[in-house]
Amino acid sequence: MATLHIKPGDRTVAVTVQQRTRSTPQDALRILAPIDLPTVFRPVFPFPGISEVKNRTEAWDHAGPRRNPQFDDGSQADEELTEYTPGSSFAYRLTNFTDVLSRLAAGVRGEFNVSPDGDGALIRWTHEFKPLPGRLDLPVSPVRRSSRQPAGSWMRQEWAG
């Protein structure tokens, strides 16, 4: 079992977006888990996009794999898949940021939950930031891509159909 990055009692800042799809929960998770990060995370000022992923250790379909997202400003982070429940959810942690987040957050816990919703599924994505001491007011807008593109709109683009 992975060591918890965020423990009960830790003060965090969490942002959740959700989107409905006509896909079944199993199909939605099968598509979400190995999603191509550079396609999804494009730069939106002041946050860099992801240009590539290096050092993938294995398939992103069970707890344990690791990889290093490379941001287009030259920075990177360590990412580890910490939980995977087939057909319903997965969680990961991001640590060792080499960009501005290294001065704001000890790390981030991300989690995707996919649940039945009528004939389709409801996808919920949460990013929980663990601020460094004295840095509780984090700018959490990487999840909100821009004021013209509401949070979760990349999901609508991926799941339109």
C-alpha positions as a Markdown table, in Angstrom:
| # | Residue | x | y | z |
|---|---|---|---|---|
| 1 | Met | 0.0 | 0.0 | 0.0 |
| 2 | Ala | 1.3 | 3.5 | -0.9 |
| 3 | Thr | 2.2 | 5.9 | 1.8 |
| 4 | Leu | -0.4 | 8.6 | 2.1 |
| 5 | His | 0.8 | 11.9 | 0.9 |
| 6 | Ile | -2.2 | 13.7 | 2.4 |
| 7 | Lys | -3.1 | 12.5 | 5.9 |
| 8 | Pro | -6.3 | 13.1 | 7.9 |
| 9 | Gly | -6.0 | 16.4 | 9.6 |
| 10 | Asp | -3.8 | 18.0 | 6.9 |
| 11 | Arg | -5.1 | 21.3 | 5.6 |
| 12 | Thr | -5.6 | 21.2 | 1.8 |
| 13 | Val | -7.1 | 23.1 | -1.0 |
| 14 | Ala | -9.3 | 20.9 | -3.3 |
| 15 | Val | -10.9 | 21.6 | -6.6 |
| 16 | Thr | -13.4 | 19.2 | -8.2 |
| 17 | Val | -14.9 | 19.3 | -11.7 |
| 18 | Gln | -17.4 | 16.9 | -13.1 |
| 19 | Gln | -18.8 | 15.9 | -16.4 |
| 20 | Arg | -21.5 | 13.4 | -17.6 |
| 21 | Thr | -20.9 | 11.0 | -20.5 |
| 22 | Arg | -22.9 | 8.5 | -22.5 |
| 23 | Ser | -20.1 | 6.0 | -22.0 |
| 24 | Thr | -20.4 | 3.3 | -19.4 |
| 25 | Pro | -18.3 | 3.8 | -16.2 |
| 26 | Gln | -16.0 | 0.9 | -17.3 |
| 27 | Asp | -15.5 | 2.4 | -20.8 |
| 28 | Ala | -15.0 | 5.9 | -19.4 |
| 29 | Leu | -12.3 | 4.7 | -17.0 |
| 30 | Arg | -10.6 | 2.6 | -19.7 |
| 31 | Ile | -10.2 | 5.8 | -21.7 |
| 32 | Leu | -9.4 | 8.2 | -18.8 |
| 33 | Ala | -6.6 | 6.3 | -17.1 |
| 34 | Pro | -4.1 | 6.2 | -19.9 |
| 35 | Ile | -5.1 | 9.6 | -21.4 |
| 36 | Asp | -2.4 | 11.4 | -23.4 |
| 37 | Leu | -1.4 | 14.2 | -21.0 |
| 38 | Pro | 0.1 | 16.6 | -23.6 |
| 39 | Thr | -3.2 | 16.5 | -25.5 |
| 40 | Val | -5.2 | 17.5 | -22.4 |
| 41 | Phe | -2.9 | 19.9 | -20.5 |
| 42 | Arg | -2.1 | 22.7 | -22.8 |
| 43 | Pro | -0.6 | 26.0 | -21.5 |
| 44 | Val | -2.9 | 28.6 | -20.1 |
| 45 | Phe | -1.2 | 31.6 | -18.5 |
| 46 | Pro | 0.3 | 31.5 | -15.9 |
| 47 | Phe | 0.5 | 27.7 | -16.0 |
| 48 | Pro | 2.5 | 25.7 | -18.4 |
| 49 | Gly | 1.2 | 22.8 | -20.5 |
| 50 | Ile | 2.5 | 19.3 | -20.5 |
| 51 | Ser | 4.8 | 18.8 | -23.5 |
| 52 | Glu | 5.7 | 15.1 | -23.0 |
| 53 | Val | 5.9 | 12.3 | -20.4 |
| 54 | Lys | 9.2 | 10.6 | -19.6 |
| 55 | Asn | 10.2 | 7.6 | -17.6 |
| 56 | Arg | 7.0 | 5.6 | -17.7 |
| 57 | Thr | 7.6 | 2.5 | -15.6 |
| 58 | Glu | 4.6 | 0.4 | -16.8 |
| 59 | Ala | 0.9 | 0.6 | -17.9 |
| 60 | Trp | -1.3 | 3.0 | -16.0 |
| 61 | Asp | -3.8 | 0.4 | -15.0 |
| 62 | His | -2.9 | -0.6 | -11.4 |
| 63 | Ala | -1.3 | 1.0 | -8.4 |
| 64 | Gly | 2.4 | 1.5 | -8.6 |
| 65 | Pro | 3.4 | 2.9 | -12.0 |
| 66 | Arg | 5.4 | 6.1 | -12.1 |
| 67 | Arg | 6.2 | 8.7 | -14.7 |
| 68 | Asn | 7.5 | 12.3 | -15.1 |
| 69 | Pro | 5.3 | 14.9 | -16.8 |
| 70 | Gln | 7.5 | 17.4 | -18.6 |
| 71 | Phe | 6.1 | 20.9 | -18.7 |
| 72 | Asp | 6.6 | 23.2 | -21.7 |
| 73 | Asp | 8.5 | 25.8 | -19.5 |
| 74 | Gly | 11.2 | 23.2 | -18.9 |
| 75 | Ser | 10.0 | 22.1 | -15.4 |
| 76 | Gln | 8.7 | 18.6 | -14.4 |
| 77 | Ala | 7.1 | 16.7 | -11.6 |
| 78 | Asp | 7.1 | 13.1 | -10.3 |
| 79 | Glu | 3.8 | 11.2 | -10.7 |
| 80 | Glu | 2.7 | 7.9 | -9.2 |
| 81 | Leu | -0.5 | 6.0 | -9.6 |
| 82 | Thr | -1.4 | 5.2 | -6.0 |
| 83 | Glu | -4.8 | 3.6 | -6.3 |
| 84 | Tyr | -6.7 | 1.8 | -9.1 |
| 85 | Thr | -10.1 | 0.2 | -8.8 |
| 86 | Pro | -11.1 | -1.3 | -12.1 |
| 87 | Gly | -14.3 | 0.2 | -13.5 |
| 88 | Ser | -14.7 | 3.0 | -10.9 |
| 89 | Ser | -11.6 | 5.0 | -9.9 |
| 90 | Phe | -8.0 | 5.8 | -9.8 |
| 91 | Ala | -5.8 | 8.2 | -7.8 |
| 92 | Tyr | -2.3 | 9.6 | -8.2 |
| 93 | Arg | 0.1 | 11.9 | -6.5 |
| 94 | Leu | 2.3 | 14.6 | -8.0 |
| 95 | Thr | 5.4 | 15.6 | -6.1 |
| 96 | Asn | 8.9 | 17.2 | -6.6 |
| 97 | Phe | 7.7 | 20.0 | -8.8 |
| 98 | Thr | 10.5 | 22.0 | -10.3 |
| 99 | Asp | 8.3 | 25.0 | -11.2 |
| 100 | Val | 6.5 | 27.6 | -9.2 |
| 101 | Leu | 4.4 | 24.9 | -7.4 |
| 102 | Ser | 7.7 | 23.8 | -5.7 |
| 103 | Arg | 7.4 | 27.0 | -3.7 |
| 104 | Leu | 3.7 | 26.6 | -2.9 |
| 105 | Ala | 2.8 | 22.9 | -2.6 |
| 106 | Ala | 4.3 | 19.8 | -1.0 |
| 107 | Gly | 2.3 | 17.9 | -3.6 |
| 108 | Val | -1.0 | 17.2 | -5.2 |
| 109 | Arg | -3.4 | 14.2 | -4.9 |
| 110 | Gly | -5.5 | 13.7 | -8.0 |
| 111 | Glu | -8.5 | 11.4 | -8.2 |
| 112 | Phe | -10.9 | 10.3 | -10.9 |
| 113 | Asn | -14.2 | 8.7 | -9.8 |
| 114 | Val | -16.5 | 7.3 | -12.4 |
| 115 | Ser | -20.0 | 6.2 | -11.3 |
| 116 | Pro | -23.2 | 5.1 | -13.1 |
| 117 | Asp | -25.5 | 8.0 | -14.2 |
| 118 | Gly | -28.6 | 6.8 | -16.0 |
| 119 | Asp | -27.5 | 5.3 | -19.3 |
| 120 | Gly | -24.0 | 6.7 | -18.9 |
| 121 | Ala | -21.5 | 7.8 | -16.3 |
| 122 | Leu | -20.6 | 10.8 | -14.1 |
| 123 | Ile | -16.9 | 11.6 | -14.0 |
| 124 | Arg | -15.6 | 13.5 | -11.0 |
| 125 | Trp | -12.0 | 14.7 | -11.0 |
| 126 | Thr | -10.5 | 16.2 | -7.9 |
| 127 | His | -7.1 | 17.8 | -7.4 |
| 128 | Glu | -6.2 | 18.3 | -3.8 |
| 129 | Phe | -3.3 | 20.5 | -3.2 |
| 130 | Lys | -1.2 | 20.1 | 0.0 |
| 131 | Pro | 0.3 | 23.6 | 0.6 |
| 132 | Leu | 3.7 | 24.1 | 2.2 |
| 133 | Pro | 3.4 | 25.7 | 5.7 |
| 134 | Gly | 2.1 | 29.2 | 5.5 |
| 135 | Arg | 0.9 | 28.8 | 1.9 |
| 136 | Leu | -2.8 | 27.8 | 2.2 |
| 137 | Asp | -4.2 | 30.2 | -0.4 |
| 138 | Leu | -2.9 | 28.4 | -3.5 |
| 139 | Pro | -3.8 | 29.5 | -7.0 |
| 140 | Val | -5.8 | 26.4 | -8.0 |
| 141 | Ser | -6.7 | 27.6 | -11.5 |
| 142 | Pro | -4.7 | 24.9 | -13.4 |
| 143 | Val | -8.0 | 22.9 | -13.3 |
| 144 | Arg | -9.9 | 25.9 | -14.7 |
| 145 | Arg | -8.2 | 26.2 | -18.0 |
| 146 | Ser | -9.3 | 29.9 | -18.7 |
| 147 | Ser | -12.2 | 32.2 | -18.1 |
| 148 | Arg | -13.5 | 31.4 | -21.6 |
| 149 | Gln | -13.1 | 27.7 | -21.2 |
| 150 | Pro | -15.0 | 26.6 | -18.0 |
| 151 | Ala | -13.6 | 23.9 | -15.7 |
| 152 | Gly | -14.2 | 20.5 | -17.1 |
| 153 | Ser | -14.6 | 21.7 | -20.7 |
| 154 | Trp | -11.8 | 19.4 | -21.9 |
| 155 | Met | -14.0 | 16.6 | -20.6 |
| 156 | Arg | -16.9 | 17.8 | -22.7 |
| 157 | Gln | -14.6 | 17.9 | -25.7 |
| 158 | Glu | -13.4 | 14.3 | -25.0 |
| 159 | Trp | -16.8 | 12.9 | -24.3 |
| 160 | Ala | -19.0 | 14.8 | -26.8 |
| 161 | Gly | -20.7 | 12.0 | -28.5 |
